[in-house]
Amino acid sequence: MIGAGVGVGIVGLGGMGHLHAQNLRELGADVVAGADLVPEQQRAFADEFGARTYDDHEALVTDDAVDAVVVTTPNRFHEPIAIAALEAGRDVLVEKPLAHTLESAERIAEAEAESDAICMVGFHNRHAASTALFDAQRERGRFGDLTHVEANYVRRRGVPGPGSWFTNDDLAGGGALIDIGVHALDLALHVLEFPAVEEVSGVTRTTFGTREEYADPDGFGAKWDAQAETYGVDDSVTAFLRLAGGRTIVLEAAWATNREPTAEFVVHGTDAGARFDVGDTSLTILEAGTAGGDHYADVELTGDATQTGYKEQDATFLEAVLAGEPPETNTLEEALVVQRVIDAIYRSSETGQAVQLTEREAAPRLGNR
């Protein structure tokens, strides 16, 4: 088994914490500890995984049985937990986004640079079958030079309920952009192999979450309360990124909007293009040719339906822990670039002006050490 002998502690024992714990156990790791402020969450986790549980992360990261820590708390608490784990020499997988603010994310990066431990960031859609198929075709040179990505992650109605931490700017650091738009941004930059981001322009909107009569046919927002004082975040965003080499990204992300939902990515290349859905298992390659007459050639590739992004990501993390080396993907430096872009979109929306990124901010360093 991949993770045999690795003792893992989970901080944040809600649904995401349980998902990681299940995956890691199936991959052979020992889920030895969990931490959460809610006693009921502790008891449920202990019953399912036979793990010790703690009220706070400080006790967990100093548990001698813990080799690696997975952080699945609200965004605001990523920093203190990740830094405590790194200072204790524990390898860390922190769920996206890296933090709730750019300044907080930069402090995590500083702690990682001073630690012998590694920090990986949970952008699981990079590991979905559709992305794996795209990556393989890109490596073969099938697309030629990649020039543009249309990145969509749009819900028709899907605002988390006001009063939850998702809609509290102090806890989340933003709304639809930092919650689901961050996935699309990271994946688009990954598709283009993280060229330097030169200029960012964006508009964020708060349109639906404060309405007294908000239609929620699927019941996505539990305990809906349009008067909740904690709805202070965006529920949609449109952004444009200008990258090195004339490459571009257009982002459309929303918790709610009056259009069909979509998670479609369209990638433009000089020799071929591609279309796939975020987290899906298939990829359509869009080509044209002249053999036998001018024609279009759309080829659909179908990946392994059992290849889930979360499990593949957790396997990659365990491999990095065992090797004692930073992972080649989902690096902290890449996540820091994504965080800088998010910060730039919010600043652009506030000022109505495009934001230029400095050379230092624009692209990840080669390697984390």
N, C-alpha and C positions, 0 to 999 in steps of 0.2 A: 504493500500500500504506500502511496506517495508520502503521506504525513506520519508514518509510523514513528513513534517516539517523541513527537512534538506536542507539548502541553499548551493548550490554548485557553485564554480567558476572554470572555465576552463582556463588554461594558455597554449596557443598554439592552434589556432583555425583553423587548417587544417583538413584533413580528419579524423584523429584519434580523435581530439578534438570534432568534430561533432558526431562521433560514440559514444563516452562516454556520451556526452550530451543527445543524443537521448535515450540511454539505461537508464540513470539516471532519465530522465523525465518519461519514461514509468514505472519505478519502484517507482514513486511517489515523487521523490525529486524535489526541486525547482531550476532550473538552473537560477541563479540570476545574474551572471557576467561572463565576458570573457575578456581575455587580449591577444593582439597580436600586433606586430609592424606594420603589414600591414593593412592599412585602409580598403581595400576591404574585407579582412577577418573579420574585426570587423563589417562592415555593414551587411555582409551575416549572421553572427552569431546573431546579434541583431534582424534582420528580422525574422529569424527562431525561436528563443527562447524567444524573448521579453526581453532580458537581457541587463544590462548595460555593456558597453565595455570600456576598458582602454588600454592605450599605453604600460603600464608596469605592472609587477606583484606586485610591491610594493603597488600600489593603490588598487589592487584587494584584497590582503591578509589582508588589514586593513579595507575593506568594512564590516560594521557591519552585513550585511545580509549574509555574507559568513561564513559558518560553516566548510566547507571542500573544499579542493583544489585538482584538478586533473591536473597533469603536463604532457603535450604531446609535448614538445619542442625537438629540437635537444639535444643530450646527454650532450653536454658541459654545457648547461644551467640548467640542473636538480638541481645541487647543490645550486646555489644562490636562486632559486625559492623555493625549498623544505625547505631550512634552514629559509628563510624569513617567510614562512607559519608556520613552526613549532614554531619559536620564537613568532609569533603572536597568537599561541594557536590553529591554524587551523589543523585539521587532513588532511593527505596527501595521495593520490594515485599517485605514480610516475611511468610512463611507463618504461618498461625495456629498457636497463639495468639500474641498479641503478644510474650509472654515467659513464662518459667517461674514467675515470682512477680510479685505486684503491684508491689513496690518496683522490680524490674527494668523492668517496663513503664512505670512513671512516669518512670524515668530516660530511656528512649527518647523519651517525650513531651516531656521538657524539652529534649533535644537537637534534636528536630524544631522546637520553638518558637524555638530560637536559630539555626536554619539557614534558608537561603533555599531549601533543597531540600524535597521532599515525602516523606511516608511513607504508604504504603497497606498494608492488612493483608489477607491472603489468605483471605477467607471466600467461596470460589467458589460455594457453593450459592445465594447471592443472585442469581447470574447464570444459573442454570439456566432452561430454558424454562418449567417449572411456576411458578417464582417470578415470572418476567416476566409470565406470564398473570395471576397473582394481583395483582401491582402495578398492572397496567393496569385491572383491574376495580375495585380499591380506589380508584384515582384517579377513576373514573367515579361513585363513590359507591354502587356496587351493594350493598355489604354493610351500609350504614348505619353505625352506630357499632360498632366492633370492641370486644369485651368480654373475650375469653378465647382462649388458645391451648393446645391439648394438643400438646406437642412430644416426639416419640419418636425415638430413635436407638438401637436395641437389636439387638445380635447375640445369637444363641442360643449360639454358641461362636465366639469371635474374640479371645481374649487374645493379644497379641503375646508371643513367647517370652520367658520370664525370662532375664535376661542381656543382653537388648537394651536400648537406651537408653529405650525406651518404658516399661519397668517399673522404671526407676531414678529415684527421686524427685528426686535431685540434678540429673539431666539433664533430666527431663521436667517436674518440678514437680507431678506428679499422674498419675493413670491415666485411666480411661475418661472422667471428667468433663472433663479438660483436653485430651483427645485427640479424642473424638467428641462428647461432651456440649457442648463449646464451639461446635461447628457448629450444634447445635439451639438453644442459647441465643441466639447471634447472629441466627439466622434468625427466631426467635420475636420478638425485639425489633425486628428490621427490619420484620416483618409489621405490628407495632403502631406503627411509625414512632418507635421509641425514646422512649416516655414515661418519665418519671422512675421509677426503681426505688426504692420506699420501704422494703420489708422483704423479707428473704430467709430462708427456712428450708429445711434440707436434711439428708439423711443419705447418707453415702458408706459403701460396704461393700467389704471384701476377703474374698471368699467362695470363689472358684474357683482363683485363680492359685497358691495355695500347696498345693493338694491333690496328693498323690503319685499318685493315680489320677484324672487329669483327662481326660475323654473329649474328643477333638479330632478328630471325624470328617472334617473338611475339611482337616486339617493346617495350620490357620491359624498356629499358634504354632510356627515352625520351631525345631528343637533344644530341645524342651521339657525343662525341668529344674525340677521342683517344689522342689528344695532350693537353688536359686540364691539367693544372698544379696541380689541386687538386686531381688527382688520386694517392693517396699515401697509399693505404690500401690493405689488403689481399682480395683475392676473393675465396680462399678455405682453408680448414684446416683439418688435421687429428691429432687426439690426443688420448692418452691412459692414463687413470686414475687408480691408484692403491688405493683401499680404505681399511678401517679397516675390519678385518674379512676375508681377502682374496677375497673380492668382487672387481669387475673391471667394467670399462665403456670404450667402444671404441666409439669415436665421429667422424663422417664424415659430414662436412657441407661445402656447396659451393654456391656461387652466380652463378658460371658457371663451367662446366666440361663436358667432352665428355663421358657421360653415361646417362642412363635414369634417370629422376628426381625421387626422392623418399623422403618420410617423414616417412619411416617405423621404428618402434621401435620393437625390438625383446628382450624379457626378459627371462632369463634362471632361472629356479628354480629347486630344488631337487625333487619336486613332480609333478610339471607341469610348462610349460612355457606359454608365451603369445606373441601375435603379434597384433599391431594396428598401425594406422597412426596418426601422430601428429594432434590434433584438429578434429579427425573424430568422428563418432557416433557408431562404432562397435568394438568389441574385439574378437579375436580368441584365445581360450585356447587350448594349445597343451599338450595332455596327452598320456599315454600308459598304458595298463593293461594286465592282464592274464585271467580274467574271460571268460570262453568259448573259450580260446585260446589266444595266444599272439596277441595283436592288438594295433593299434593307435586309439586315440579318439580325434578328432578335433571338438571343440564345438564353434559355433559362437554366440555371444551375441550381440543384437542390441539395442542400447540405444535410447533415445528420440531425434529425429532429430531437435526438436525445441530448444534443450538445447545448446546454444552457449556459448563458453568460455568467451567471453567478457561480456555478460550480467550477467552470473552467478558470474563472478568476481566482477562486479560493485555492485551486490546485496550483496555479502560478505562484500565489503567495507562499504556499507551503514549500514549493521547490526553492524559492529564494531564501526562505528561512533555513532550510537544510543546507543550502550551498553557502550561506553566510555572505551572499552577494546581493546588491540591489537588483530588482527585476529589470528586464529589458523593456517592459511595458508598464503602463499605469504608474509612472515614476512621479515622485513628489515634484520635481522640477516642471514636468508637463502640467501637472495640476496647478502649479503656481502661475503658469502662463494663462491657463483657463481662468483662474481667479482674477488675474489682471484684466483680462478681456471683460469679464462680468463687471468689475469695478468701472472700467472705461465706458461700458454701455450705460450704466446708471448715471455716470457723470455727464455723458453726452446727452442723455434724456433730460437731465436737470438744466443744463446750460443751453441746449439747442445747438450745440457745436460739435463737430467731429473732434475726437481725442487722438492725439499722436502718442505712440508708445516709443520710449527710448530704446536704443539698441540693447541695453541690459535687460529691459522688460520684455522684449519682443519674442524671444525664443528660448527654449530650455537649454541649459548647459549640456554638454555631452558627458553623461555620467554624473552620478550623484556625489562622487568622492573626488 
